[in-house]
Amino acid sequence: MKYKKIITILLTLAVTLGGCGYVEEDAFFRGMSAVATQDYNTAQMELTQALAAGKEDQELVCRGLGLCYMGQGEYTKALSAFYSALKEAGIDPGDTEKDINYYMAICYYKLGQYDEAIERYDAITGMMPKETEAYFLRGNMKLYLNDVEGAVGDFDKAAELKKKDYRMCLDIYDCMMQHGQEAQAQKYLDAVLKADAKDISDYDKGRLCYYSREYAQACNYLERVRSSDAADATIIKLLGECYKLQGQYEYAAVVYNGYADQHADAQICNELGLCYAEQGEYEEALQAFRKGLEIKENNTCTQTLKRNEIISCEHLGDYEKALELLKAYIDIYGSDEGLEREYAFLITR
C-alpha cells in the first residue's frame, strides 16, 4: 500500500523539519527525538511540557503531539492536535501546513472517514496546485467511496504533472488493481507499455514485468539497479518478492541480507526472517527478527517482528522463551482468540 511509504516519509520529515522555530527547545527536541524512536510516553511528556511553556512556534509542538498520538494509533486525538497546530499557523501557508494536512488525511483514512481525508487533500492542492502526491492520494480515497470517475480525474492529473515519470503510472495501476478496477487500471499500464524503452528506468521496467507476471525478467532489471548501488528498500523488497514468487527463497534471502548488512531497515529484516522460516531455517530467522527489533528509529513493524520472534522460538522448541515473549506481547498489544489458544498451548509444553 502506497500509504506506508507516505507515512514513513512524513514521519521522517516531522523530525528533520522540527528544528526551526523558537519553542522550549530542550523539551521540544527531546520530544521529537522520542517520536523518532517510538518512545511515545516520553514524547508526550516532553512535548506537553514544551506546549505548557507557551513559547513561540507552538504549531510545531502541536504537530509533534499529533505525530505522537498517530504513532499510538489514537487518530482522533492526533486530529485534535493537528487542528490546534493549524490554528497556530501564520497567514501564508507553507510546507509545514502542507505536511500537517497530509498527516490529517492519513488519520481520517485510518478512521475510515474518506470524505474528510479528501477535504485535507483539497486543502493541499488549493495551496499547491502542482502537488502531485496529493492528487494521487485523493484519487485513492475516491476509490474507497466508489467514485471511479473522480479518481480517474485525479490520477490523470497526477500523471499529467509527472509526464515521462512512468513510476506514477505504475503506482496508479497498482492502486486501481487493489481496488478491483482492472479495466481502468489497464490504460495506465498501457501508457508505460507504449512508451519509448529508453525513457523507462530499469526499476520501472522491473515493476512492469512484475505486474505482467514475468518475474524472471523483472529480476534481471531489478538486479541491474541493485548492482548500481542505487537500490533503496522499496526496490530490494520488490526484487526479493520476485524471487519468492519463483520459489527461489535462497536468492531472496541473499538480496535481503545484503541490504540489511548495510542499512538499518526493520522491514527488510522481517522479510529476511520470513525467507529463512520458509526454508525451515528458524535459528537464522530468529536472528533476523531480533536484528529488526534492535532497530528503534522509524521501525513501523515492531509488533510483527515480536510476533514472528515468538513463532520462531516455538519452531525451535524453546517453549519457555516463547511463553515469556508471548506474555510480554499481550501486555503491550492485548490478546485475541488466536493468542489465547497459543497461550494455552505453550503453558502445556
C-alpha positions in Angstrom: 0.0 0.0 0.0 1.4 3.3 -1.1 0.3 4.9 2.2 3.0 3.1 4.1 5.7 4.9 2.1 3.9 8.2 2.6 3.7 7.7 6.4 7.4 6.8 6.6 8.4 9.9 4.6 6.2 12.2 6.6 7.4 10.9 10.0 11.0 11.4 8.9 10.2 14.9 7.8 8.5 15.6 11.1 11.8 15.1 12.9 14.1 16.8 10.4 11.8 19.8 9.9 11.1 20.2 13.6 14.4 22.1 14.1 13.1 25.5 13.1 11.4 28.0 15.4 11.7 29.2 19.0 9.9 26.6 21.1 11.1 25.4 24.5 14.0 23.8 22.7 15.2 21.1 25.1 11.8 19.7 25.7 10.8 20.0 22.1 13.8 18.3 20.7 13.7 15.6 23.4 10.1 15.1 22.5 10.7 14.9 18.7 13.7 12.5 19.3 11.4 10.3 21.3 8.8 10.3 18.5 11.5 9.1 16.1 12.4 6.2 18.4 8.7 5.4 19.0 9.0 6.2 22.7 5.6 7.9 22.8 5.2 8.1 26.5 8.4 10.2 26.8 7.5 12.2 23.7 4.1 13.1 25.1 5.6 14.2 28.4 8.3 16.4 26.8 6.0 17.9 24.1 3.3 18.7 26.7 6.0 20.5 28.7 7.0 22.5 25.7 3.4 23.3 25.0 2.8 24.5 28.6 5.9 26.7 28.3 3.9 28.9 25.9 6.9 29.8 23.7 6.7 30.8 20.0 6.1 28.2 17.3 3.5 26.2 19.1 2.4 25.0 15.7 5.5 22.7 15.7 4.8 21.5 19.2 1.2 20.7 18.4 2.3 18.9 15.3 4.7 16.8 17.3 1.9 15.8 19.7 -0.2 14.9 16.8 2.6 12.6 15.5 2.9 11.1 19.0 -0.8 10.2 19.0 -0.6 8.9 15.5 2.2 6.6 16.5 -0.1 5.2 19.3 -3.0 4.7 16.9 -5.0 7.4 18.7 -6.1 9.1 15.5 -8.9 11.2 16.9 -6.6 12.8 19.5 -4.0 13.3 16.7 -6.5 15.2 14.6 -7.3 17.5 17.6 -3.6 18.2 18.0 -3.2 18.9 14.2 -6.2 21.2 14.2 -4.5 23.1 17.1 -1.3 23.3 15.0 -3.1 24.8 12.0 -4.7 27.4 14.3 -1.2 28.5 15.3 -0.1 28.7 11.6 0.8 32.0 10.0 -1.2 33.9 7.4 0.7 32.4 4.5 0.6 28.5 4.5 3.8 26.7 3.6 5.4 23.3 3.8 4.6 22.8 7.5 0.9 23.3 6.9 1.1 21.1 3.8 2.6 18.3 5.9 0.1 18.7 8.7 -2.7 18.3 6.1 -1.1 15.1 4.9 -0.9 13.8 8.5 -4.6 14.7 9.0 -5.6 12.9 5.8 -3.8 9.8 7.0 -5.7 9.9 10.3 -9.0 10.2 8.5 -8.0 7.4 6.3 -7.2 5.2 9.3 -10.6 6.1 10.8 -12.4 5.2 7.6 -13.5 8.8 7.1 -12.6 9.1 3.4 -14.7 12.3 2.7 -12.8 14.1 5.4 -9.4 12.8 4.0 -10.4 14.2 0.6 -11.0 17.6 2.2 -7.4 17.6 3.5 -6.1 16.8 0.0 -8.4 19.6 -1.3 -6.6 21.9 1.1 -3.2 20.8 -0.1 -4.0 21.2 -3.8 -5.6 24.5 -3.1 -2.3 25.7 -1.5 -0.1 23.9 -4.0 -1.8 23.1 -7.3 1.1 21.1 -8.6 1.4 18.8 -5.5 1.3 15.5 -7.4 1.2 13.2 -4.4 -2.0 14.9 -3.1 -3.8 14.2 -6.4 -2.7 10.6 -6.4 -3.8 10.0 -2.7 -7.0 11.9 -3.2 -7.8 9.6 -6.1 -7.1 6.6 -3.8 -9.6 8.0 -1.3 -12.3 8.4 -4.0 -11.9 4.8 -4.9 -12.8 3.8 -1.4 -16.0 5.8 -2.0 -16.6 4.1 -5.3 -16.2 7.4 -7.1 -14.2 5.9 -10.0 -14.8 8.8 -12.3 -13.5 11.3 -9.7 -10.5 9.0 -9.0 -9.6 8.8 -12.7 -9.7 12.6 -12.9 -7.2 12.9 -10.0 -5.0 10.1 -11.4 -4.9 11.7 -14.8 -3.9 15.0 -13.2 -1.1 13.3 -11.3 0.1 11.5 -14.4 0.0 14.8 -16.4 2.1 16.5 -13.8 4.6 13.6 -13.9 4.9 13.3 -17.7 7.5 10.7 -18.6 7.8 9.7 -15.0 6.4 6.2 -15.5 6.6 5.4 -11.9 3.5 7.4 -11.3 1.6 5.5 -13.9 2.6 2.2 -12.3 1.7 3.5 -8.9 -1.8 4.3 -10.3 -2.1 1.0 -11.9 -1.2 -0.8 -8.7 -3.7 1.3 -6.7 -6.5 0.7 -9.1 -5.8 -3.0 -9.2 -6.0 -3.1 -5.4 -9.5 -1.6 -5.7 -10.6 -4.1 -8.4 -10.7 -1.6 -11.2 -8.8 -3.7 -13.7 -10.3 -2.2 -16.9 -9.5 1.4 -15.7 -6.0 0.3 -14.5 -5.0 -1.1 -17.8 -4.8 2.3 -19.5 -2.0 3.4 -17.1 -0.1 0.2 -17.7 -0.6 0.6 -21.5 0.9 4.1 -21.2 4.1 2.5 -19.9 4.0 -0.3 -22.4 3.7 2.1 -25.3 6.5 4.4 -24.0 9.9 4.5 -25.6 12.0 2.0 -23.6 14.9 4.5 -23.3 12.6 6.7 -21.2 11.8 4.0 -18.7 14.1 3.3 -15.8 15.3 -0.2 -15.1 13.3 -0.1 -11.9 10.1 0.8 -13.7 10.8 -1.9 -16.3 11.1 -4.3 -13.4 7.8 -3.2 -12.0 6.2 -3.5 -15.4 7.5 -7.1 -15.7 6.3 -7.8 -12.2 2.8 -6.6 -13.0 2.9 -8.7 -16.2 3.9 -11.7 -14.0 7.2 -12.0 -15.9 9.2 -12.5 -12.6 12.4 -13.8 -14.1 12.7 -10.8 -16.4 11.8 -8.5 -13.5 14.7 -9.9 -11.5 17.1 -9.1 -14.4 16.1 -5.4 -14.5 16.0 -5.0 -10.7 19.3 -6.7 -10.3 20.8 -4.0 -12.6 19.5 -1.4 -10.2 20.9 -3.3 -7.2 24.3 -3.7 -8.8 24.5 0.0 -9.5 24.2 0.8 -5.7 21.0 2.8 -6.5 18.7 0.3 -4.8 16.6 1.5 -1.8 14.4 -0.6 0.4 11.4 -0.4 -1.9 13.5 -1.9 -4.8 15.0 -4.6 -2.6 11.6 -5.7 -1.4 10.3 -5.9 -4.9 13.3 -7.9 -6.1 13.0 -10.2 -3.1 9.3 -10.7 -3.8 10.0 -11.6 -7.5 12.5 -14.3 -6.4 10.0 -15.6 -3.8 7.2 -15.8 -6.4 9.6 -18.1 -8.4 10.1 -20.2 -5.2 13.7 -19.0 -5.0 13.8 -18.1 -1.3 17.6 -18.6 -1.0 18.1 -15.9 -3.6 15.6 -13.6 -1.9 17.4 -14.1 1.4 20.7 -13.1 -0.3 19.1 -9.9 -1.5 17.6 -9.0 1.8 20.7 -10.0 3.8 23.0 -7.9 1.6 20.8 -4.8 2.2 20.3 -5.5 5.9 24.1 -5.7 6.4 24.5 -2.1 5.1 21.2 -0.4 6.3 19.1 -0.4 9.4 15.8 -1.4 8.0 13.4 -3.3 10.2 11.0 -4.3 7.4 13.9 -5.8 5.4 15.0 -7.8 8.5 11.4 -9.1 8.8 11.4 -10.2 5.1 14.8 -11.9 5.6 13.5 -13.7 8.6 10.4 -14.9 6.7 12.6 -16.2 3.9 14.7 -18.2 6.3 11.5 -19.5 8.0 10.1 -20.6 4.6 13.2 -22.7 4.2 12.9 -24.2 7.7 16.0 -22.3 9.0 14.4 -21.0 12.2 17.6 -20.1 14.0 18.6 -17.8 11.2 15.0 -16.5 11.1 15.1 -15.7 14.8 18.4 -13.8 14.4 16.9 -11.8 11.6 13.7 -10.9 13.6 15.8 -9.9 16.6 18.1 -7.8 14.4 15.0 -6.0 13.2 13.8 -5.4 16.8 17.1 -3.8 17.7 16.3 -1.0 15.2 14.4 1.7 17.1 14.2 4.6 14.7 11.4 4.6 12.2 10.6 1.0 13.0 7.0 0.5 11.8 6.9 -3.3 12.2 7.9 -3.8 15.8 4.6 -5.7 16.5 5.1 -8.0 13.5 8.7 -8.7 14.4 7.7 -9.6 18.0 5.1 -12.0 16.8 7.5 -13.6 14.4 10.1 -13.9 17.1 7.6 -15.9 19.2 6.7 -18.2 16.3 10.5 -18.8 15.6 11.0 -19.8 19.3 8.1 -22.2 19.1 9.6 -23.9 15.9 12.9 -24.2 17.7 11.3 -25.9 20.6 12.1 -23.2 23.1 8.6 -23.1 24.6 9.7 -21.4 27.8 11.1 -18.4 25.9 8.1 -18.3 23.5 5.8 -18.2 26.5 7.8 -15.4 28.1 7.7 -13.4 24.9 4.0 -14.0 24.4 3.2 -12.7 27.8 5.1 -9.6 27.1 3.5 -9.2 23.7 0.0 -9.5 25.2 0.9 -6.9 27.9 1.7 -4.4 25.1 -0.7 -5.2 22.3 -3.5 -7.1 24.0 -4.9 -10.5 23.3 -7.3 -12.1 20.9 -8.8 -15.6 20.4 -5.8 -16.8 18.4 -3.3 -15.6 21.0 -5.3 -17.2 23.8 -5.1 -20.5 22.0 -1.4 -20.1 21.6 -1.0 -19.2 25.2 -3.0 -22.3 26.3 -0.7 -24.4 24.0 2.5 -23.0 25.4 1.7 -23.4 29.1 1.1 -27.1 28.5 4.6 -27.7 26.9 
